[in-house]
Amino acid sequence: MEEIEEQTLNLIRRSKDGALQSQIWKELGINSRQCSRIIRKLLDEGRVKRESVVTGGVRTYRISYCGKAGVSKYELLISGNVLDPCAGCIDDCNPSRCTRLNMWIMGLDVKS
C-alpha cells in the first residue's frame, strides 16, 4: 500500500463515525480527484465503505473503516523471532476479543 493510501486509511480508522471525504482530502493536502481514486481503491479492497450524506447543503460521502484486514505495515512487525500482529497496532480493541489477533492465532503452524 502506498504511503498516501496508508495515511488515508489511518485517518478514516481514527474517526469513530467515519470521515467526510471532503475533509479527508483537505486534511491530507491532496486534491479531491486524488482522494476519490484512493477511496475507490480502498472500497474495491473492502477496507472502507461509503454513504452519501449532505452537510452544510453540500453532498459528500462519509467514509467508514470496515475492519477488513489486508496486510498492513503493522502486521509485519516482528517480536523476537515471532510475528506479532499487536505490536504497533492502532486499533483500540480488547485483545481477548480482537478478530485480527484471533485469526492470526488460528493461522499459526505449531511445530513441535
Residue pairs with C-beta under 8 A, 6 or more apart in sequence:
1 9
1 70
1 72
1 73
4 28
4 30
4 34
4 38
5 38
5 41
5 42
6 72
6 73
7 28
8 24
8 28
8 35
8 38
8 39
8 42
9 42
9 47
9 48
9 65
9 72
10 90
11 19
11 24
11 27
11 28
12 18
12 19
12 24
12 42
12 48
12 63
12 64
12 65
13 65
13 90
13 91
14 90
15 64
15 65
17 62
17 64
18 51
18 62
18 63
18 64
18 65
19 62
19 63
20 53
20 55
20 60
20 61
20 62
20 63
21 32
21 35
21 36
21 39
21 50
21 60
21 61
21 62
21 63
22 32
22 58
22 60
24 35
24 39
24 63
25 31
25 32
25 34
25 35
28 35
30 38
39 48
39 50
39 61
39 63
42 48
42 63
43 49
43 50
45 68
45 70
46 66
46 68
47 65
47 66
47 68
47 70
48 63
48 64
48 65
48 66
49 63
49 64
49 66
50 61
50 62
50 63
50 64
51 61
51 62
51 64
52 59
52 60
52 61
53 59
53 60
53 61
53 62
54 60
67 99
69 75
69 100
69 103
73 88
74 85
74 87
74 88
74 89
74 90
75 83
75 85
75 100
75 104
76 83
77 83
77 84
77 85
77 87
77 88
78 84
78 87
79 87
83 104
85 100
85 101
85 104
86 95
86 98
86 101
89 100
91 98
91 100
95 101
